[in-house]
C-alpha cells in the first residue's frame, strides 16, 4: 500500500468515526436515562412497601430545618460529609426496602464532593409525607398526602413522588413546590438527560419530561454562574413550571 492509499484509508476511517460518535453519544445518554427511570421505579416500589407495612402511612418527608425520626432519607447533598456518607443514607426508612446505594443516584449525575460521587440525586415531592405543608394546604387549598389513600382523589398516576433534582438546588430530600406561583421553581429539576428530567408517580410508573423553555436548560457546568445570578426569574406562565405544578398535588 502506498502512502497516498494509506492516507486515504485513514481519512475514510476518520470520517466514519465522526459520523458514528453522535450516534454512540446518544445511545450512551439514552442508556443512562433508562437506568435513571429504573432507579425511580424501584424507589416507588420501596415507597409502596413501606406504606403497606405501616398501615398505609407514607414515609415522612421533611426539610433540613425540621427534625424527623422516620424520614424517607437523610443527608444534605450540599455537605461534603453527608453527600458521601452511606451511613446517613442507610438511616432512611426506605433503605431496608431498597438497600442498593446505586438506586439513589442518577447515573448521569457526575457531580463529586472531595473526589467522591454524591450518593443521592433524587428528592421527594414536598406535598407527600410532609406535615410541614399543612399550613400551605390551608392557604392554597392544595392537598397534602400523608396516607397512601390520599392519592385516590387526584389519582396516583397523576402525582409524582420522587424527582431527579438539579445539582444547584439539591440538598435535603425535600423538593418544595409552592403551588401558589409565589416562587416558581424554588427547587429545580435536573437537566442532565439532554435537557430532560425523570420522576416517578404514586402508581409506580416513571417518566421523563423535556424542558420546553430554553432558558430553563441549565447544564451542570453552569451551576456556579447561575447560583451567582439574582434568582431564577421564572414567570408563573412558564410551561415547564406549569407542567410540574399540575403533577404535584390537587385541590
Backbone as JSON, one array per atom type, in Angstrom:
{
  "sequence": "XXXXXXXXXXXXXXXXXXXXXXXXXXXXXXXXXXXXXXXXXXXXXXXXXXXXXXXXXXXXXXXXXXXXXXXXXXXXXXXXXXXXXXXXXXXXXXXXXXXXXXXXXXXXXXXXXXXXXXXXXXXXXXXXXXXXXXXXXXXXXXXXXXXXXXXXXXXXXXXXXXXXXXXXXXXXXXXXXXXXXXXXXXXXXXXXXXXXXXXXXXXXXXXXXXXXXXXXXXXXXXXXXXXXXXXXXXXXXXXXXXXXXXXXXXX",
  "N": [[0.85, -1.2, 0.0], [0.6, 2.15, -0.92], [1.77, 5.36, 0.32], [-0.08, 7.36, -0.19], [-2.42, 5.89, -0.54], [-2.69, 4.82, 2.02], [-3.12, 7.15, 3.5], [-5.58, 7.87, 2.45], [-7.2, 5.76, 3.35], [-7.01, 6.2, 6.13], [-8.25, 8.69, 6.28], [-10.84, 8.01, 5.5], [-11.59, 6.27, 7.58], [-11.47, 8.1, 9.68], [-13.55, 9.81, 8.92], [-15.78, 8.09, 9.08], [-15.73, 7.54, 11.82], [-16.3, 10.07, 12.84], [-18.92, 10.3, 12.01], [-20.13, 8.28, 13.46], [-19.77, 8.92, 16.16], [-21.72, 10.86, 17.27], [-23.99, 9.2, 17.26], [-23.23, 7.12, 18.99], [-22.89, 8.63, 21.31], [-25.49, 9.52, 21.79], [-26.72, 7.06, 22.23], [-25.46, 6.26, 24.58], [-26.35, 8.28, 26.33], [-29.08, 7.75, 26.27], [-29.11, 5.27, 27.48], [-28.3, 5.89, 30.1], [-30.45, 7.46, 30.9], [-32.49, 5.56, 30.83], [-31.63, 3.88, 32.89], [-31.85, 5.63, 35.03], [-34.64, 6.02, 35.13], [-35.34, 3.42, 35.8], [-34.23, 3.25, 38.36], [-35.94, 5.0, 39.7], [-38.38, 3.71, 39.45], [-37.88, 1.44, 41.04], [-37.53, 2.73, 43.48], [-40.09, 3.74, 43.93], [-41.5, 1.38, 44.31], [-40.36, 0.54, 46.71], [-41.26, 2.6, 48.32], [-44.01, 2.15, 48.29], [-44.09, -0.36, 49.51], [-43.17, 0.26, 52.07], [-45.33, 1.83, 52.99], [-47.33, -0.12, 52.96], [-46.49, -1.78, 55.02], [-46.86, -0.15, 57.16], [-49.47, 0.5, 57.87], [-50.56, 2.02, 55.78], [-49.53, 4.54, 56.08], [-47.49, 7.11, 54.83], [-43.95, 7.36, 54.2], [-42.07, 9.67, 56.09], [-41.35, 13.01, 55.04], [-39.22, 15.57, 55.12], [-37.84, 18.92, 55.47], [-34.48, 20.24, 55.88], [-34.65, 21.93, 58.01], [-36.41, 20.86, 59.79], [-37.0, 18.28, 62.24], [-36.93, 14.71, 62.22], [-37.99, 11.33, 62.75], [-38.59, 9.22, 61.22], [-37.88, 9.59, 58.54], [-37.83, 9.49, 54.94], [-35.32, 9.61, 53.78], [-32.01, 10.63, 54.73], [-29.53, 13.23, 55.11], [-27.57, 15.88, 53.74], [-26.96, 17.0, 50.61], [-25.42, 19.14, 49.96], [-23.49, 19.15, 51.79], [-20.18, 18.16, 52.37], [-19.54, 15.98, 53.95], [-22.02, 14.58, 54.47], [-22.9, 14.04, 51.86], [-21.37, 11.99, 50.87], [-21.57, 10.01, 52.68], [-22.53, 6.94, 53.44], [-23.75, 5.88, 55.67], [-25.58, 7.78, 56.65], [-27.48, 7.71, 54.65], [-28.37, 5.09, 54.91], [-29.88, 5.22, 57.19], [-32.35, 6.07, 56.44], [-35.9, 5.51, 55.99], [-36.66, 4.08, 53.74], [-34.52, 2.59, 52.95], [-34.22, -0.12, 53.98], [-35.99, -1.42, 52.29], [-34.98, -0.9, 49.85], [-32.01, -1.53, 49.49], [-29.84, -0.99, 47.84], [-27.33, 1.15, 47.2], [-26.76, 2.44, 44.79], [-29.19, 2.85, 43.6], [-30.18, 5.24, 44.44], [-28.93, 7.17, 43.13], [-28.55, 9.08, 40.24], [-27.37, 7.86, 37.17], [-26.35, 9.67, 35.36], [-25.5, 11.76, 36.82], [-22.75, 13.44, 37.5], [-21.51, 14.87, 39.47], [-19.2, 15.52, 42.06], [-18.0, 15.35, 45.46], [-15.21, 16.27, 47.18], [-13.75, 14.57, 45.51], [-15.25, 12.28, 45.47], [-18.19, 10.56, 44.33], [-21.46, 11.92, 44.73], [-24.0, 10.53, 46.86], [-26.75, 10.64, 46.47], [-29.27, 11.61, 44.14], [-31.88, 12.24, 43.97], [-35.03, 13.72, 45.02], [-37.94, 14.2, 47.13], [-41.36, 14.91, 46.49], [-42.65, 17.73, 48.04], [-45.24, 17.82, 48.95], [-45.91, 15.31, 49.66], [-46.07, 13.16, 52.33], [-45.32, 15.13, 54.14], [-45.78, 16.97, 56.89], [-45.15, 19.56, 57.26], [-46.24, 21.01, 55.23], [-48.85, 21.5, 55.79], [-49.81, 24.01, 56.62], [-49.57, 25.5, 54.28], [-51.4, 24.04, 52.86], [-53.83, 24.87, 53.94], [-53.76, 27.53, 53.15], [-53.59, 27.49, 50.33], [-55.39, 25.57, 49.52], [-54.59, 23.2, 48.47], [-53.8, 19.67, 48.41], [-52.22, 17.75, 50.98], [-50.39, 14.83, 51.02], [-50.51, 12.33, 53.22], [-51.2, 9.78, 53.8], [-51.43, 6.68, 52.04], [-53.89, 6.35, 50.8], [-54.63, 8.95, 50.33], [-53.85, 9.69, 47.83], [-55.86, 8.98, 46.16], [-57.88, 10.79, 45.3], [-56.77, 12.82, 43.4], [-55.75, 10.87, 41.81], [-53.39, 8.32, 41.63], [-51.72, 7.97, 39.41], [-51.27, 10.46, 38.45], [-49.76, 12.0, 40.17], [-46.59, 12.96, 41.1], [-43.83, 11.5, 42.9], [-41.0, 11.09, 43.51], [-38.23, 12.96, 42.25], [-35.73, 13.71, 39.82], [-33.33, 15.78, 40.8], [-31.85, 19.0, 40.18], [-28.37, 19.79, 40.48], [-27.79, 22.31, 41.49], [-29.76, 22.99, 43.31], [-30.15, 20.78, 44.89], [-30.24, 19.46, 48.07], [-31.41, 18.62, 50.9], [-33.8, 15.88, 51.1], [-36.18, 16.95, 50.22], [-38.32, 18.34, 48.04], [-39.41, 21.33, 47.35], [-42.44, 22.66, 46.19], [-44.22, 25.44, 45.48], [-46.88, 25.99, 44.6], [-48.64, 28.21, 44.71], [-47.66, 29.99, 42.96], [-45.94, 31.89, 43.96], [-43.21, 31.53, 44.16], [-41.98, 30.28, 41.61], [-40.31, 27.3, 40.78], [-38.65, 26.96, 43.2], [-37.08, 24.87, 43.93], [-35.16, 23.04, 41.55], [-35.64, 20.99, 38.67], [-33.54, 18.35, 37.35], [-31.35, 18.64, 34.48], [-29.79, 16.96, 33.1], [-30.34, 14.81, 31.42], [-30.19, 15.25, 28.53], [-31.45, 17.8, 28.56], [-33.73, 17.02, 29.9], [-35.73, 15.71, 32.6], [-36.23, 13.14, 35.06], [-38.9, 11.41, 36.75], [-40.9, 9.71, 39.24], [-44.16, 8.2, 39.83], [-47.1, 7.99, 41.97], [-48.45, 5.67, 41.37], [-46.56, 3.92, 40.57], [-45.28, 4.04, 38.08], [-42.74, 5.54, 35.94], [-41.48, 8.5, 34.36], [-40.0, 10.62, 31.81], [-39.42, 14.06, 31.31], [-39.15, 16.61, 28.92], [-37.6, 19.76, 29.01], [-39.25, 22.6, 27.95], [-38.86, 25.34, 27.75], [-36.17, 27.14, 26.63], [-34.54, 28.75, 28.28], [-34.56, 27.52, 30.7], [-32.88, 25.42, 30.58], [-30.44, 24.59, 32.15], [-27.26, 23.63, 32.36], [-25.11, 21.28, 34.12], [-22.5, 22.26, 34.37], [-22.8, 24.97, 34.48], [-23.57, 25.75, 36.92], [-22.25, 27.23, 39.02], [-22.09, 29.84, 37.98], [-24.79, 30.32, 37.63], [-25.82, 30.22, 40.22], [-24.85, 32.57, 41.22], [-26.38, 34.42, 40.04], [-29.32, 36.55, 40.09], [-31.57, 34.96, 41.44], [-34.14, 32.75, 40.03], [-35.96, 33.87, 38.29], [-38.25, 32.95, 37.0], [-41.32, 32.97, 35.34], [-44.79, 32.75, 36.37], [-46.23, 31.8, 34.22], [-44.59, 30.13, 32.85], [-44.06, 27.31, 30.83], [-42.77, 24.93, 31.67], [-42.79, 25.12, 34.44], [-45.57, 25.14, 34.9], [-46.23, 22.58, 33.99], [-44.89, 20.87, 35.86], [-46.1, 21.74, 38.24], [-48.81, 21.04, 37.91], [-48.68, 18.32, 38.19], [-48.07, 17.87, 40.79], [-49.79, 18.16, 43.08], [-53.26, 18.44, 44.1], [-56.39, 20.24, 44.25]],
  "CA": [[0.0, 0.0, 0.0], [1.38, 3.38, -0.99], [1.49, 6.36, 1.36], [-1.33, 8.05, -0.54], [-3.53, 4.98, -0.25], [-2.8, 4.75, 3.47], [-3.74, 8.4, 3.95], [-6.99, 7.81, 2.05], [-7.85, 4.85, 4.29], [-7.08, 6.89, 7.42], [-9.26, 9.74, 6.13], [-12.16, 7.34, 5.47], [-11.86, 5.8, 8.94], [-11.77, 9.29, 10.48], [-14.89, 10.29, 8.56], [-16.76, 7.17, 9.66], [-15.73, 7.74, 13.27], [-17.01, 11.32, 13.09], [-20.35, 10.03, 11.81], [-20.62, 7.36, 14.49], [-19.67, 9.48, 17.51], [-23.0, 11.35, 17.79], [-24.89, 8.07, 17.5], [-22.77, 6.45, 20.2], [-23.15, 9.53, 22.41], [-26.93, 9.47, 22.06], [-27.03, 5.75, 22.8], [-24.98, 6.29, 25.96], [-27.26, 9.14, 27.08], [-30.35, 7.04, 26.4], [-28.91, 4.21, 28.47], [-28.29, 6.49, 31.43], [-31.82, 7.87, 31.22], [-33.24, 4.34, 31.12], [-31.22, 3.43, 34.22], [-32.43, 6.57, 35.98], [-36.05, 5.67, 35.23], [-35.42, 2.16, 36.54], [-33.99, 3.59, 39.77], [-37.14, 5.64, 40.24], [-39.4, 2.66, 39.57], [-37.54, 0.65, 42.22], [-37.77, 3.57, 44.65], [-41.54, 3.81, 44.17], [-41.88, 0.08, 44.87], [-39.95, 0.59, 48.12], [-42.18, 3.58, 48.93], [-45.3, 1.48, 48.48], [-43.92, -1.45, 50.5], [-43.11, 0.9, 53.39], [-46.7, 2.19, 53.36], [-48.07, -1.36, 53.23], [-46.04, -2.3, 56.32], [-47.11, 0.84, 58.2], [-50.88, 0.88, 57.9], [-50.88, 2.99, 54.75], [-48.88, 5.82, 56.35], [-46.36, 7.34, 53.95], [-42.68, 7.71, 54.84], [-42.01, 11.1, 56.35], [-40.54, 13.78, 54.11], [-39.05, 16.86, 55.79], [-36.7, 19.75, 55.08], [-33.37, 20.21, 56.82], [-35.0, 22.73, 59.18], [-37.27, 20.08, 60.66], [-36.45, 17.0, 62.73], [-37.8, 13.57, 61.92], [-37.48, 10.04, 63.21], [-38.9, 8.2, 60.22], [-37.78, 10.25, 57.23], [-37.54, 8.55, 53.85], [-33.89, 9.64, 53.56], [-31.32, 11.66, 55.49], [-28.3, 13.7, 54.49], [-27.57, 17.11, 52.96], [-26.04, 16.82, 49.49], [-24.52, 20.29, 49.92], [-22.46, 18.87, 52.79], [-19.15, 17.24, 51.91], [-19.61, 14.76, 54.76], [-23.28, 13.87, 54.25], [-23.11, 13.64, 50.47], [-20.62, 10.78, 50.57], [-21.67, 9.17, 53.87], [-23.56, 5.93, 53.24], [-24.44, 5.64, 56.94], [-26.73, 8.69, 56.72], [-28.49, 7.2, 53.71], [-28.9, 3.83, 55.44], [-30.84, 5.52, 58.26], [-33.65, 6.37, 55.85], [-36.92, 4.47, 56.13], [-36.81, 3.28, 52.52], [-33.33, 1.8, 52.67], [-34.44, -1.57, 54.16], [-36.75, -1.92, 51.15], [-34.16, -0.68, 48.66], [-30.68, -1.39, 50.1], [-28.79, -0.77, 46.85], [-27.0, 2.58, 47.22], [-26.76, 2.98, 43.43], [-30.56, 3.16, 43.2], [-30.49, 6.6, 44.88], [-28.04, 8.05, 42.37], [-28.75, 9.1, 38.8], [-26.11, 7.52, 36.5], [-25.85, 10.82, 34.6], [-25.06, 12.76, 37.8], [-21.3, 13.3, 37.6], [-21.01, 15.79, 40.48], [-18.46, 14.88, 43.14], [-17.56, 16.12, 46.62], [-13.89, 15.79, 47.6], [-13.31, 13.49, 44.65], [-16.16, 11.12, 45.58], [-19.52, 10.87, 43.79], [-22.53, 12.07, 45.72], [-24.78, 9.31, 46.99], [-28.16, 10.8, 46.1], [-29.63, 12.59, 43.1], [-33.34, 12.39, 43.93], [-35.74, 14.34, 46.14], [-39.35, 13.84, 47.19], [-42.43, 15.91, 46.41], [-42.88, 18.29, 49.38], [-46.63, 17.62, 49.34], [-46.08, 13.89, 50.01], [-45.46, 12.76, 53.6], [-44.75, 16.29, 54.81], [-46.71, 17.75, 57.71], [-44.75, 20.96, 57.14], [-47.02, 21.67, 54.19], [-50.26, 21.63, 56.2], [-50.17, 25.43, 56.63], [-49.79, 25.86, 52.88], [-52.63, 23.36, 52.45], [-54.92, 25.76, 54.32], [-53.67, 28.79, 52.39], [-53.77, 27.28, 48.89], [-56.43, 24.59, 49.23], [-53.98, 22.02, 47.86], [-53.76, 18.51, 49.28], [-51.0, 17.13, 51.47], [-50.58, 13.37, 51.03], [-49.87, 11.72, 54.38], [-51.55, 8.36, 53.75], [-51.46, 6.19, 50.66], [-55.24, 6.57, 50.27], [-54.8, 10.36, 49.97], [-53.58, 9.84, 46.39], [-57.02, 8.49, 45.4], [-58.68, 11.86, 44.69], [-56.21, 13.24, 42.11], [-55.35, 9.69, 41.05], [-51.96, 8.08, 41.84], [-50.96, 8.05, 38.15], [-51.06, 11.86, 38.1], [-49.0, 12.71, 41.21], [-45.22, 12.48, 41.18], [-43.31, 11.29, 44.26], [-39.56, 11.4, 43.51], [-37.78, 13.67, 41.07], [-34.29, 13.87, 39.59], [-33.17, 17.21, 41.09], [-30.65, 19.66, 39.68], [-27.3, 19.91, 41.46], [-27.73, 23.64, 42.08], [-30.7, 23.12, 44.43], [-30.21, 19.54, 45.67], [-29.66, 19.49, 49.42], [-32.12, 17.56, 51.61], [-34.62, 15.06, 50.21], [-37.48, 17.62, 50.23], [-38.4, 19.19, 46.86], [-40.52, 22.26, 47.59], [-43.22, 23.25, 45.1], [-45.07, 26.4, 46.2], [-48.23, 25.85, 44.08], [-49.36, 29.47, 44.6], [-46.9, 30.8, 41.99], [-45.14, 32.92, 44.62], [-41.8, 31.26, 43.83], [-41.83, 29.17, 40.66], [-39.03, 26.6, 40.82], [-37.78, 27.12, 44.37], [-36.14, 23.79, 43.64], [-35.14, 22.92, 40.1], [-35.4, 19.62, 38.17], [-32.28, 18.13, 36.64], [-31.36, 18.81, 33.02], [-28.66, 16.16, 32.59], [-30.77, 13.85, 30.4], [-30.41, 16.03, 27.3], [-32.45, 18.81, 28.91], [-34.92, 16.36, 30.43], [-35.62, 15.19, 33.96], [-37.03, 11.94, 35.31], [-39.64, 11.39, 38.01], [-41.83, 8.59, 39.35], [-45.51, 8.57, 40.24], [-47.62, 7.21, 43.09], [-48.95, 4.38, 40.92], [-45.42, 3.05, 40.31], [-44.58, 4.24, 36.8], [-41.77, 6.64, 35.88], [-41.46, 9.17, 33.07], [-39.02, 11.69, 31.6], [-40.02, 15.24, 30.69], [-38.19, 17.52, 28.28], [-37.86, 21.16, 29.32], [-39.64, 23.29, 26.72], [-38.33, 26.69, 27.75], [-34.7, 27.07, 26.51], [-33.86, 29.44, 29.38], [-34.54, 26.63, 31.86], [-31.96, 24.31, 30.32], [-29.21, 24.98, 32.83], [-26.43, 22.43, 32.46], [-24.4, 21.13, 35.39], [-21.28, 23.06, 34.41], [-23.15, 26.37, 34.63], [-24.13, 25.9, 38.25], [-21.63, 28.31, 39.79], [-22.52, 31.12, 37.41], [-26.23, 30.5, 37.84], [-26.06, 30.49, 41.64], [-24.48, 33.94, 41.48], [-27.38, 35.28, 39.42], [-30.36, 37.01, 41.01], [-32.74, 34.09, 41.44], [-34.49, 32.01, 38.83], [-36.71, 34.76, 37.4], [-39.21, 32.16, 36.22], [-42.66, 33.53, 35.44], [-45.84, 31.74, 36.62], [-46.74, 31.28, 32.95], [-43.57, 29.28, 32.25], [-44.66, 25.99, 30.57], [-42.13, 23.88, 32.46], [-43.3, 25.27, 35.8], [-46.97, 24.71, 34.88], [-46.24, 21.12, 33.84], [-44.53, 20.24, 37.12], [-47.08, 22.11, 39.25], [-50.05, 20.29, 37.71], [-48.47, 16.91, 38.56], [-47.55, 17.85, 42.16], [-50.89, 17.91, 44.0], [-54.54, 18.9, 43.54], [-57.3, 20.88, 45.2]],
  "C": [[0.88, 1.25, 0.0], [0.96, 4.34, 0.12], [0.18, 7.08, 1.09], [-2.53, 7.19, -0.21], [-3.77, 4.86, 1.25], [-3.49, 5.99, 4.03], [-5.23, 8.43, 3.61], [-7.78, 6.92, 3.01], [-8.04, 5.51, 5.65], [-8.17, 7.97, 7.39], [-10.66, 9.15, 6.16], [-12.55, 6.89, 6.87], [-12.22, 6.99, 9.85], [-13.15, 9.83, 10.21], [-15.97, 9.41, 9.14], [-16.87, 7.34, 11.17], [-16.5, 9.0, 13.65], [-18.51, 11.15, 12.94], [-20.93, 9.19, 12.94], [-20.66, 7.96, 15.89], [-20.98, 10.04, 18.04], [-23.99, 10.23, 18.12], [-24.53, 7.34, 18.79], [-23.05, 7.31, 21.44], [-24.63, 9.51, 22.79], [-27.35, 8.15, 22.69], [-26.61, 5.68, 24.27], [-25.91, 7.11, 26.84], [-28.6, 8.45, 27.3], [-30.26, 5.93, 27.43], [-28.93, 4.74, 29.89], [-29.69, 6.93, 31.85], [-32.68, 6.66, 31.57], [-32.9, 3.81, 32.51], [-31.8, 4.33, 35.31], [-33.92, 6.26, 36.2], [-36.25, 4.37, 36.0], [-35.19, 2.37, 38.03], [-35.27, 4.12, 40.42], [-38.29, 4.64, 40.37], [-39.15, 1.8, 40.81], [-37.83, 1.44, 43.5], [-39.26, 3.66, 44.97], [-42.06, 2.49, 44.74], [-41.54, 0.04, 46.36], [-40.87, 1.5, 48.91], [-43.53, 2.93, 49.23], [-45.2, 0.35, 49.51], [-43.84, -0.88, 51.91], [-44.52, 1.24, 53.86], [-47.52, 0.95, 53.71], [-47.73, -1.93, 54.6], [-46.38, -1.36, 57.47], [-48.53, 1.4, 58.14], [-51.26, 1.94, 56.89], [-50.27, 4.36, 54.96], [-47.64, 5.96, 55.47], [-45.11, 7.68, 54.75], [-42.6, 9.23, 54.97], [-41.01, 11.79, 55.42], [-40.41, 15.19, 54.68], [-37.84, 17.61, 55.23], [-35.63, 19.67, 56.16], [-33.72, 20.96, 58.11], [-35.82, 21.96, 60.2], [-36.57, 18.79, 61.1], [-37.45, 15.89, 62.42], [-37.15, 12.29, 62.41], [-37.78, 8.93, 62.21], [-38.91, 8.8, 58.82], [-37.38, 9.24, 56.15], [-36.04, 8.48, 53.57], [-33.29, 10.76, 54.41], [-30.07, 12.09, 54.72], [-28.5, 14.93, 53.63], [-26.53, 16.98, 51.86], [-25.15, 18.04, 49.25], [-23.35, 20.11, 50.89], [-21.46, 17.86, 52.25], [-19.23, 15.91, 52.65], [-20.85, 13.96, 54.42], [-23.37, 13.29, 52.85], [-22.37, 12.37, 50.09], [-20.67, 9.77, 51.72], [-22.83, 8.18, 53.73], [-24.36, 5.68, 54.52], [-25.68, 6.52, 57.07], [-27.84, 8.2, 55.81], [-29.15, 5.93, 54.25], [-29.91, 4.05, 56.56], [-32.24, 5.79, 57.73], [-34.6, 5.2, 55.9], [-37.08, 3.6, 54.89], [-35.63, 2.36, 52.27], [-33.51, 0.3, 52.93], [-35.19, -2.21, 52.99], [-35.99, -1.77, 49.84], [-32.71, -0.45, 49.12], [-29.53, -1.21, 49.11], [-28.51, 0.73, 46.76], [-27.08, 3.21, 45.84], [-28.15, 3.4, 42.98], [-30.96, 4.59, 43.58], [-29.71, 7.64, 44.07], [-28.3, 7.94, 40.88], [-27.42, 8.81, 38.1], [-25.53, 8.66, 35.67], [-25.37, 11.94, 35.52], [-23.57, 12.56, 38.06], [-20.68, 14.21, 38.66], [-20.35, 15.02, 41.62], [-18.2, 15.88, 44.27], [-16.27, 15.5, 47.14], [-13.45, 14.56, 46.81], [-14.17, 12.25, 44.69], [-17.52, 11.49, 45.02], [-20.53, 11.02, 44.92], [-23.42, 10.84, 45.71], [-26.19, 9.44, 46.44], [-28.36, 11.9, 45.07], [-31.11, 12.94, 43.13], [-33.88, 13.06, 45.19], [-37.22, 14.02, 46.02], [-40.26, 15.07, 47.15], [-42.77, 16.42, 47.82], [-44.31, 18.11, 49.87], [-46.91, 16.16, 49.71], [-45.34, 13.59, 51.32], [-44.92, 13.9, 54.42], [-45.8, 17.08, 55.58], [-46.37, 19.23, 57.69], [-45.64, 21.73, 56.17], [-48.47, 21.91, 54.6], [-50.71, 23.09, 56.27], [-50.42, 25.91, 55.21], [-51.05, 25.21, 52.34], [-53.83, 24.24, 52.76], [-54.94, 27.02, 53.48], [-54.01, 28.6, 50.91], [-54.93, 26.36, 48.54], [-55.9, 23.34, 48.57], [-53.82, 20.9, 48.89], [-52.35, 18.13, 49.71], [-51.27, 15.63, 51.58], [-49.8, 12.76, 52.19], [-50.14, 10.22, 54.46], [-51.65, 7.95, 52.28], [-52.82, 6.44, 50.01], [-55.48, 8.03, 49.86], [-54.55, 10.61, 48.48], [-54.81, 9.53, 45.55], [-57.75, 9.61, 44.67], [-58.06, 12.39, 43.4], [-55.91, 12.05, 41.2], [-53.86, 9.47, 41.15], [-51.13, 8.18, 40.57], [-50.63, 9.49, 37.78], [-50.28, 12.66, 39.11], [-47.59, 12.12, 41.3], [-44.76, 12.39, 42.64], [-41.83, 11.67, 44.35], [-39.16, 12.02, 42.18], [-36.26, 13.71, 41.02], [-34.0, 15.37, 39.71], [-31.83, 17.74, 40.59], [-29.65, 19.88, 40.81], [-27.32, 21.27, 42.15], [-28.7, 23.82, 43.23], [-30.74, 21.87, 45.32], [-29.5, 19.69, 47.01], [-30.28, 18.35, 50.22], [-32.96, 16.77, 50.6], [-36.0, 15.64, 49.99], [-37.53, 18.63, 49.09], [-39.63, 20.09, 46.96], [-41.12, 22.75, 46.28], [-44.27, 24.14, 45.75], [-46.54, 26.3, 45.83], [-48.99, 27.16, 43.94], [-48.66, 30.46, 43.67], [-46.07, 31.91, 42.64], [-43.66, 32.78, 44.3], [-41.71, 30.08, 42.88], [-40.41, 28.6, 40.68], [-38.14, 27.07, 41.96], [-36.68, 26.07, 44.29], [-36.27, 23.49, 42.14], [-34.9, 21.47, 39.67], [-34.1, 19.53, 37.4], [-32.45, 18.34, 35.15], [-30.36, 17.87, 32.34], [-29.05, 15.09, 31.58], [-31.16, 14.61, 29.14], [-31.58, 17.0, 27.5], [-33.8, 18.2, 29.3], [-34.67, 15.96, 31.87], [-36.57, 14.01, 34.13], [-37.75, 12.06, 36.66], [-40.57, 10.17, 38.01], [-43.16, 9.07, 39.91], [-46.04, 7.57, 41.26], [-48.18, 5.86, 42.66], [-47.82, 3.42, 40.55], [-44.7, 3.28, 39.0], [-43.64, 5.44, 36.88], [-41.74, 7.2, 34.47], [-40.32, 10.18, 33.01], [-39.71, 12.83, 30.88], [-38.94, 16.17, 30.15], [-38.57, 18.96, 28.59], [-38.1, 21.93, 28.02], [-39.04, 24.68, 26.62], [-36.8, 26.64, 27.7], [-33.96, 27.73, 27.67], [-33.79, 28.59, 30.63], [-33.54, 25.49, 31.71], [-30.56, 24.63, 30.84], [-28.37, 23.72, 33.06], [-25.62, 22.45, 33.75], [-23.18, 22.04, 35.49], [-21.54, 24.54, 34.59], [-23.65, 26.7, 36.04], [-23.56, 27.1, 38.99], [-22.09, 29.67, 39.3], [-23.99, 31.38, 37.69], [-26.55, 30.83, 39.29], [-25.73, 31.94, 41.99], [-25.46, 34.93, 40.86], [-28.47, 35.61, 40.44], [-31.61, 36.16, 40.87], [-33.01, 33.44, 40.1], [-35.2, 32.88, 37.79], [-37.63, 33.99, 36.47], [-40.6, 32.74, 36.43], [-43.68, 32.42, 35.71], [-46.41, 31.13, 35.35], [-45.75, 30.37, 32.24], [-44.13, 27.87, 32.04], [-44.06, 24.85, 31.38], [-42.61, 23.91, 33.91], [-44.74, 24.77, 35.87], [-47.07, 23.19, 34.81], [-45.95, 20.43, 35.17], [-45.6, 20.5, 38.18], [-48.36, 21.28, 39.14], [-49.91, 18.82, 38.1], [-48.12, 16.76, 40.06], [-48.63, 17.53, 43.19], [-52.17, 18.4, 43.34], [-55.34, 19.58, 44.65], [-58.49, 19.99, 45.47]]
}
